Amino acid sequence: MDKLLEEEDGESARELLPELMRTADRTASKGPLHQNKVDRIKSKYARRVNDLG
């Protein structure tokens, strides 16, 4: 995801965003990461993808 954002490939990043969200939520439900941290990660990537236009 970071590589797509660095290359400013907004279309591919938008397609990958839902998968990132699902994976982050699954990680939080299993316990390795706290839900608040997962929410911050999701918010960060959503903002970065939206900023690409």
C-alpha positions as a Markdown table, in Angstrom:
| # | Residue | x | y | z |
|---|---|---|---|---|
| 1 | Met | 0.0 | 0.0 | 0.0 |
| 2 | Asp | 2.8 | 2.4 | 0.9 |
| 3 | Lys | 4.5 | 1.8 | -2.5 |
| 4 | Leu | 1.2 | 2.6 | -4.3 |
| 5 | Leu | 0.8 | 5.8 | -2.3 |
| 6 | Glu | 4.4 | 6.9 | -3.0 |
| 7 | Glu | 3.9 | 6.3 | -6.7 |
| 8 | Glu | 0.6 | 8.2 | -6.4 |
| 9 | Asp | -1.3 | 5.3 | -8.0 |
| 10 | Gly | -4.7 | 6.3 | -6.6 |
| 11 | Glu | -6.7 | 3.8 | -8.6 |
| 12 | Ser | -4.8 | 0.8 | -7.4 |
| 13 | Ala | -4.7 | 2.1 | -3.9 |
| 14 | Arg | -8.5 | 2.6 | -3.9 |
| 15 | Glu | -9.0 | -1.0 | -5.0 |
| 16 | Leu | -6.7 | -2.3 | -2.3 |
| 17 | Leu | -8.1 | -0.2 | 0.5 |
| 18 | Pro | -11.1 | -2.4 | 1.4 |
| 19 | Glu | -8.8 | -5.4 | 1.7 |
| 20 | Leu | -6.5 | -3.4 | 4.0 |
| 21 | Met | -9.6 | -2.5 | 6.1 |
| 22 | Arg | -10.7 | -6.2 | 6.4 |
| 23 | Thr | -7.3 | -7.4 | 7.3 |
| 24 | Ala | -6.8 | -4.7 | 9.9 |
| 25 | Asp | -10.2 | -5.6 | 11.5 |
| 26 | Arg | -9.4 | -9.3 | 11.5 |
| 27 | Thr | -6.1 | -8.5 | 13.2 |
| 28 | Ala | -7.8 | -6.5 | 15.9 |
| 29 | Ser | -10.4 | -9.2 | 16.5 |
| 30 | Lys | -7.7 | -11.8 | 17.0 |
| 31 | Gly | -5.9 | -9.7 | 19.6 |
| 32 | Pro | -2.4 | -8.8 | 18.4 |
| 33 | Leu | -3.3 | -5.1 | 17.9 |
| 34 | His | -5.7 | -3.0 | 20.0 |
| 35 | Gln | -8.8 | -1.7 | 18.2 |
| 36 | Asn | -7.8 | 1.9 | 18.7 |
| 37 | Lys | -4.5 | 1.3 | 16.9 |
| 38 | Val | -6.2 | -0.5 | 14.1 |
| 39 | Asp | -8.7 | 2.4 | 13.7 |
| 40 | Arg | -5.7 | 4.9 | 13.5 |
| 41 | Ile | -4.1 | 2.8 | 10.8 |
| 42 | Lys | -7.3 | 2.6 | 8.8 |
| 43 | Ser | -7.9 | 6.3 | 9.1 |
| 44 | Lys | -4.3 | 7.1 | 8.1 |
| 45 | Tyr | -4.5 | 5.1 | 4.9 |
| 46 | Ala | -8.1 | 6.3 | 4.0 |
| 47 | Arg | -6.9 | 9.9 | 4.3 |
| 48 | Arg | -3.8 | 9.2 | 2.2 |
| 49 | Val | -5.9 | 7.5 | -0.5 |
| 50 | Asn | -8.5 | 10.3 | -0.5 |
| 51 | Asp | -5.7 | 12.9 | -0.8 |
| 52 | Leu | -4.6 | 11.4 | -4.1 |
| 53 | Gly | -7.8 | 12.6 | -5.6 |
